[in-house]
Amino acid sequence: MPKFIIQSQEFDITMNDIEENMRNIEPQKRPRNMYMVAINGKFFPIKQPIIAVTGLSMIEVTMLDAYLIMEKLGYCIQFQR
């Protein structure tokens, strides 16, 4: 099981954890989300799934944390302007 460190805390996160947690959540509508990831047929800002799985706040999860975790789990990250 992949282990990730965010804000000096260790989390076990799998693709299944992400997909289960995001199943009934709607994507955040934010005008400046440049990095998106497709989960269960919906596009989410890359920080949203990490926040949902870990319980951390938006300010505790950096864009880089989210990008590296989602990439390592095998998600294709899309850049949008």
C-alpha positions as CSV (number, residue, x, y, z in Angstrom):
1,M,0.0,0.0,0.0
2,P,1.5,3.4,-1.0
3,K,2.4,5.6,1.9
4,F,2.6,9.4,1.5
5,I,3.8,12.1,3.9
6,I,1.9,15.4,4.0
7,Q,2.5,18.0,6.7
8,S,4.7,15.4,8.6
9,Q,1.8,13.0,8.8
10,E,1.9,9.6,7.1
11,F,-1.1,8.5,5.0
12,D,-1.9,5.2,3.3
13,I,-3.7,6.2,0.1
14,T,-4.8,3.9,-2.8
15,M,-6.6,4.6,-6.0
16,N,-9.5,2.6,-4.6
17,D,-9.6,5.0,-1.5
18,I,-9.7,8.0,-3.8
19,E,-12.5,6.6,-6.0
20,E,-14.6,5.5,-3.0
21,N,-14.3,8.8,-1.3
22,M,-15.1,10.8,-4.4
23,R,-18.1,8.7,-5.5
24,N,-20.8,11.0,-4.1
25,I,-18.9,14.3,-4.1
26,E,-19.3,17.0,-6.7
27,P,-16.2,18.8,-8.1
28,Q,-15.4,22.1,-6.6
29,K,-16.1,25.0,-9.0
30,R,-13.1,27.3,-8.7
31,P,-12.1,29.7,-11.5
32,R,-8.4,29.1,-11.2
33,N,-8.1,25.3,-11.0
34,M,-5.4,24.6,-13.6
35,Y,-4.7,20.9,-12.7
36,M,-7.6,18.5,-12.9
37,V,-8.0,14.8,-12.6
38,A,-10.8,12.5,-13.8
39,I,-12.3,10.3,-11.1
40,N,-15.5,8.3,-11.7
41,G,-16.3,10.2,-14.8
42,K,-16.0,13.7,-13.2
43,F,-13.1,16.2,-13.3
44,F,-11.8,17.4,-9.9
45,P,-9.2,19.9,-8.9
46,I,-6.2,17.7,-7.9
47,K,-6.3,18.8,-4.3
48,Q,-9.9,17.9,-3.7
49,P,-9.5,14.1,-3.6
50,I,-6.5,14.3,-1.3
51,I,-8.4,16.6,1.1
52,A,-11.3,14.2,1.0
53,V,-9.2,11.1,1.7
54,T,-6.9,12.6,4.4
55,G,-9.3,15.0,6.2
56,L,-6.6,17.7,5.9
57,S,-7.6,21.3,5.1
58,M,-7.1,22.9,1.7
59,I,-4.3,25.0,3.1
60,E,-2.4,21.9,4.5
61,V,-2.3,20.2,1.1
62,T,-0.1,21.9,-1.4
63,M,-0.6,21.6,-5.2
64,L,2.7,19.8,-5.4
65,D,1.7,17.2,-2.7
66,A,-1.6,16.5,-4.6
67,Y,0.1,16.4,-8.0
68,L,2.8,13.9,-6.9
69,I,0.3,11.7,-5.1
70,M,-2.2,11.6,-7.9
71,E,0.6,10.9,-10.4
72,K,2.1,8.1,-8.3
73,L,-1.3,6.5,-8.0
74,G,-1.6,6.4,-11.8
75,Y,-4.0,9.2,-12.5
76,C,-3.5,11.3,-15.6
77,I,-3.4,15.0,-14.6
78,Q,-4.7,17.5,-17.1
79,F,-3.6,21.1,-17.3
80,Q,-6.4,23.6,-18.0
81,R,-6.3,27.3,-18.5
